[in-house]
Amino acid sequence: MLRRHSCLAWFSGLLIAMHFGVAPAAAEPYDPWPGLAQDIFNNRAMNDGAGVIGIEMPVRAEDAAIVPVTLRATLPPGDTRRVVAITLVIDQNPAPMAARFELGPEASVSEISTRVRVNNYTDVHAVAELSDGQLYVTKTYVKASGGCSAPAAKNAEEAKGRLGQMRFRQFARAAEGPASGAREAQIMIGHPNNSGLQMDQVTQLYIPAFFVNELRVWQDDTLVLAMEGGISISEDPNIRFTYIPNGAKRFRVEAKDTEGHVFRNEWKVEGSGI
C-alpha cells in the first residue's frame, strides 16, 4: 500500500510539473570513484595531487581502443620523498584498475606513457603513492566509448604469430648525451590483450580474456619499472618511460600473461661500450 501511494505521489508530482511547464529534476549521474577508492586503496586518505602527479589524455579520443595516456611524477624541487607507485584507474571501464606501475628505487622514473581502452565517457584517475605512504590523486575526463569491445586490429592467426615478440628502443632526451642524464626507453610486446568483451565476428561468441598481466624491466639486475596490467591496456602493449642510466650493460625485460606464458628478452644499452 505504501509503495502504491509513493508511485501515485510521484506521478501526481510529474503531472503538476508538466502542467506548470517545469521539467522534473534529473537524477545525479552515478560517480563510481568513491567506491573504487575504497576497494582499490582500502579507503586510505588521499591528498590533492597537484604538483605531485600529472595525467595527460585527449579530451575526445580518436580511437577508443588505443587512447594515449601519459603519467608524470612532478614532485617539487627539494622534496626528498620519491614516487613508489602510480595506479591508473579508468572509472567507467568494466575492470577500472587499468595498471599499477611500481617504480624502481634508483631509476628516477618520472614519466610513463601507454595506450588504453576506454569503454564509456569517464573520469580517469592517477594515484601516486609516495615513499612516506601518502597517496596523491589527480584526474582528467575522456570522451570515448566502446574501446573494451572493439574488434582486434589483427586477426587471430597474425596475433598468434606475433605472441610475445618484443621490441626495445632507446631515446636520448633533448640536450642529453647518449649515456648520461635522463633517457627514454620504449618496450613493445606483441600480444592480443583480449579484454573478454570482444566478439568473434565469425562465431559470434565472446573471445576469452587473455592479456599481459605482469611486466618487469631491469638495468642489469636493478629494477627500473614493474607493471601489473589489466584488460584496459590496449592490444600490443606499448610502454614508454623515462629513467636515469646506472651504467648497466644490458636492459632486461620479462612479461607474463594470464595463460601462464613467460616472455623474456634483453638488449645492449647504447653507449655501454660492449
C-alpha positions as CSV (number, residue, x, y, z in Angstrom):
1,M,0.0,0.0,0.0
2,L,2.9,2.4,0.9
3,R,4.5,1.6,-2.5
4,R,1.3,2.3,-4.4
5,H,0.9,5.6,-2.5
6,S,4.5,6.6,-3.3
7,C,4.0,5.8,-7.0
8,L,0.8,7.9,-7.1
9,A,2.6,10.8,-5.4
10,W,5.4,10.6,-7.9
11,F,3.0,10.5,-10.8
12,S,1.0,13.4,-9.4
13,G,4.1,15.4,-9.0
14,L,5.1,14.7,-12.6
15,L,1.6,15.9,-13.9
16,I,1.9,19.1,-11.8
17,A,5.3,19.8,-13.2
18,M,4.1,19.2,-16.7
19,H,1.1,21.5,-16.2
20,F,3.3,24.4,-15.0
21,G,6.0,23.7,-17.6
22,V,8.6,22.7,-15.0
23,A,10.9,19.9,-16.0
24,P,11.4,17.2,-13.4
25,A,14.9,17.2,-11.8
26,A,17.3,15.0,-13.5
27,A,18.9,12.2,-11.4
28,E,22.5,12.9,-10.4
29,P,24.9,10.9,-12.6
30,Y,26.5,7.9,-10.8
31,D,30.0,8.5,-9.7
32,P,31.9,5.2,-9.1
33,W,35.1,6.8,-7.8
34,P,34.3,6.8,-4.0
35,G,33.6,3.0,-4.2
36,L,36.7,2.5,-6.3
37,A,38.9,4.4,-3.9
38,Q,37.6,2.3,-1.1
39,D,38.0,-1.0,-3.0
40,I,41.4,-0.4,-4.7
41,F,43.1,1.7,-2.0
42,N,41.4,0.3,1.1
43,N,39.7,3.7,1.7
44,R,43.1,5.3,2.5
45,A,43.1,9.1,2.8
46,M,44.1,10.9,-0.5
47,N,45.6,14.3,-1.0
48,D,45.3,16.7,-3.9
49,G,47.8,15.6,-6.5
50,A,48.5,19.0,-8.0
51,G,52.3,19.4,-8.1
52,V,52.9,15.7,-7.4
53,I,51.2,13.6,-10.1
54,G,50.0,14.6,-13.6
55,I,47.9,12.8,-16.2
56,E,47.6,13.7,-19.8
57,M,44.9,12.2,-22.2
58,P,43.0,13.6,-25.1
59,V,39.6,15.1,-24.2
60,R,38.0,13.3,-27.1
61,A,39.7,10.1,-28.3
62,E,40.2,9.4,-32.0
63,D,40.1,5.6,-31.3
64,A,38.6,4.4,-28.0
65,A,40.7,1.1,-28.3
66,I,44.0,2.9,-28.3
67,V,43.8,6.1,-26.2
68,P,47.2,7.5,-25.3
69,V,47.9,8.3,-21.7
70,T,50.9,9.9,-20.0
71,L,51.6,9.9,-16.3
72,R,54.1,12.3,-14.8
73,A,55.7,12.4,-11.4
74,T,56.1,16.1,-10.6
75,L,57.5,16.3,-7.1
76,P,58.6,19.9,-6.4
77,P,62.4,20.6,-6.1
78,G,63.6,20.0,-2.6
79,D,61.0,17.3,-1.8
80,T,63.1,14.4,-0.6
81,R,60.3,11.8,-1.0
82,R,60.0,9.7,-4.1
83,V,57.1,8.2,-6.0
84,V,57.0,4.5,-5.2
85,A,54.0,3.5,-7.4
86,I,51.4,5.0,-9.8
87,T,47.9,3.5,-10.2
88,L,45.8,4.3,-13.3
89,V,42.1,3.9,-12.8
90,I,39.5,4.3,-15.7
91,D,36.4,4.8,-13.6
92,Q,33.7,3.6,-16.1
93,N,35.6,0.6,-17.5
94,P,34.4,-2.9,-16.7
95,A,37.7,-3.5,-14.8
96,P,38.5,0.0,-13.7
97,M,42.1,-0.6,-12.5
98,A,44.0,-0.4,-15.8
99,A,47.5,-0.7,-14.4
100,R,49.7,-0.3,-11.4
101,F,53.3,0.8,-12.0
102,E,56.0,0.2,-9.4
103,L,59.0,2.5,-9.9
104,G,62.5,1.2,-9.2
105,P,64.1,3.0,-6.2
106,E,67.2,4.0,-8.2
107,A,65.8,4.6,-11.7
108,S,64.2,8.0,-11.1
109,V,61.3,7.2,-13.5
110,S,59.4,10.4,-13.9
111,E,57.2,9.8,-16.9
112,I,55.2,6.7,-18.2
113,S,53.2,6.6,-21.4
114,T,51.0,3.8,-22.7
115,R,47.7,3.2,-24.6
116,V,44.4,2.1,-23.0
117,R,40.9,1.1,-23.9
118,V,38.1,3.4,-22.8
119,N,34.6,1.9,-22.7
120,N,32.5,5.0,-21.8
121,Y,32.7,8.7,-21.2
122,T,34.6,8.7,-17.9
123,D,36.9,10.3,-15.4
124,V,40.4,8.8,-15.3
125,H,42.3,8.9,-12.0
126,A,46.0,8.7,-11.4
127,V,47.1,7.9,-7.8
128,A,50.7,8.3,-6.8
129,E,52.0,6.6,-3.6
130,L,55.0,8.3,-2.1
131,S,57.8,6.8,0.0
132,D,56.2,8.2,3.2
133,G,53.0,6.2,2.5
134,Q,50.9,9.3,1.4
135,L,48.6,9.0,-1.6
136,Y,48.0,11.8,-4.0
137,V,45.3,11.8,-6.7
138,T,44.5,13.7,-9.9
139,K,42.0,13.2,-12.7
140,T,41.0,14.0,-16.2
141,Y,37.9,13.4,-18.3
142,V,37.9,11.5,-21.5
143,K,35.1,11.3,-24.1
144,A,35.3,7.8,-25.7
145,S,33.2,4.7,-25.9
146,G,33.3,1.1,-27.0
147,G,37.0,0.6,-26.5
148,C,36.8,-2.6,-24.5
149,S,34.6,-4.3,-27.0
150,A,36.2,-3.0,-30.2
151,P,37.4,-5.8,-32.5
152,A,41.1,-6.6,-32.5
153,A,43.1,-4.8,-35.2
154,K,44.9,-8.1,-36.1
155,N,43.3,-11.4,-36.9
156,A,43.8,-14.4,-34.6
157,E,46.5,-16.1,-36.8
158,E,48.5,-12.9,-37.1
159,A,48.3,-12.2,-33.4
160,K,49.3,-15.8,-32.6
161,G,52.4,-15.5,-34.8
162,R,53.5,-12.3,-33.0
163,L,52.7,-13.5,-29.5
164,G,55.4,-12.5,-27.1
165,Q,57.6,-10.8,-29.7
166,M,59.4,-7.8,-28.1
167,R,60.9,-4.6,-29.4
168,F,63.1,-2.2,-27.4
169,R,64.0,1.3,-28.3
170,Q,66.1,4.0,-26.5
171,F,65.9,7.7,-27.0
172,A,68.3,10.4,-25.8
173,R,66.2,13.3,-24.5
174,A,66.8,16.8,-25.9
175,A,70.2,18.2,-25.0
176,E,71.3,15.0,-23.3
177,G,74.2,12.7,-24.2
178,P,73.7,9.1,-25.1
179,A,74.7,7.7,-21.7
180,S,74.2,10.5,-19.2
181,G,71.2,12.4,-18.0
182,A,67.6,11.4,-18.3
183,R,66.8,8.9,-21.1
184,E,63.7,7.5,-22.6
185,A,63.0,3.9,-23.5
186,Q,60.1,2.0,-25.1
187,I,59.0,-1.6,-24.7
188,M,56.6,-3.1,-27.2
189,I,55.1,-6.6,-26.8
190,G,53.2,-8.5,-29.5
191,H,50.0,-9.7,-27.7
192,P,46.3,-9.5,-28.5
193,N,45.5,-8.4,-24.9
194,N,41.9,-9.6,-25.4
195,S,39.5,-7.9,-23.0
196,G,36.9,-10.7,-22.7
197,L,34.3,-8.3,-24.1
198,Q,35.2,-8.6,-27.8
199,M,33.1,-10.8,-30.1
200,D,34.4,-13.2,-32.7
201,Q,32.9,-11.9,-35.9
202,V,32.6,-15.5,-37.3
203,T,31.2,-17.5,-34.4
204,Q,29.5,-14.5,-32.7
205,L,30.9,-15.8,-29.4
206,Y,32.9,-13.7,-26.9
207,I,36.7,-14.1,-27.1
208,P,38.0,-15.1,-23.6
209,A,40.1,-12.5,-21.8
210,F,43.8,-13.1,-22.5
211,F,46.3,-10.3,-21.6
212,V,49.7,-9.4,-20.3
213,N,49.3,-9.0,-16.5
214,E,52.9,-8.6,-15.5
215,L,55.8,-6.7,-16.9
216,R,59.2,-6.1,-15.3
217,V,62.2,-4.1,-16.7
218,W,65.7,-4.1,-15.3
219,Q,69.0,-2.3,-16.0
220,D,71.3,-5.4,-15.4
221,D,69.8,-6.6,-12.1
222,T,68.4,-3.2,-10.9
223,L,64.6,-2.8,-11.3
224,V,63.5,0.2,-13.4
225,L,59.8,-0.4,-13.7
226,A,57.2,-3.1,-13.0
227,M,53.6,-3.1,-14.2
228,E,50.6,-5.0,-13.1
229,G,48.2,-4.8,-16.0
230,G,44.5,-5.5,-16.7
231,I,42.1,-5.7,-19.7
232,S,42.2,-1.9,-20.2
233,I,45.8,-2.0,-21.7
234,S,45.5,-1.9,-25.5
235,E,46.4,-4.6,-27.9
236,D,50.2,-5.0,-28.4
237,P,51.1,-3.3,-25.1
238,N,53.4,-0.3,-25.6
239,I,55.1,1.2,-22.6
240,R,57.4,4.3,-22.9
241,F,59.2,5.7,-19.8
242,T,62.0,8.0,-18.7
243,Y,64.8,6.8,-16.5
244,I,68.3,7.6,-15.3
245,P,71.1,5.3,-16.6
246,N,73.1,3.5,-13.9
247,G,75.9,2.3,-16.1
248,A,74.3,-1.1,-16.8
249,K,75.4,-3.1,-19.9
250,R,72.0,-4.5,-20.7
251,F,68.3,-3.9,-20.4
252,R,66.3,-7.0,-19.5
253,V,62.5,-7.4,-19.8
254,E,60.2,-10.2,-18.6
255,A,56.5,-10.3,-19.3
256,K,53.8,-12.8,-18.2
257,D,50.2,-13.3,-19.4
258,T,47.1,-14.7,-18.0
259,E,47.6,-18.1,-19.6
260,G,51.0,-18.5,-17.9
261,H,53.2,-17.7,-20.9
262,V,56.5,-16.1,-19.9
263,F,58.4,-13.9,-22.4
264,R,61.9,-12.7,-21.9
265,N,64.4,-10.6,-23.8
266,E,67.4,-8.4,-23.3
267,W,69.3,-5.7,-25.3
268,K,72.6,-4.0,-25.1
269,V,72.4,-0.5,-23.7
270,E,73.5,2.1,-26.2
271,G,76.8,3.7,-25.2
272,S,77.6,1.0,-22.7
273,G,80.9,0.1,-24.5
274,I,80.3,-3.6,-25.0
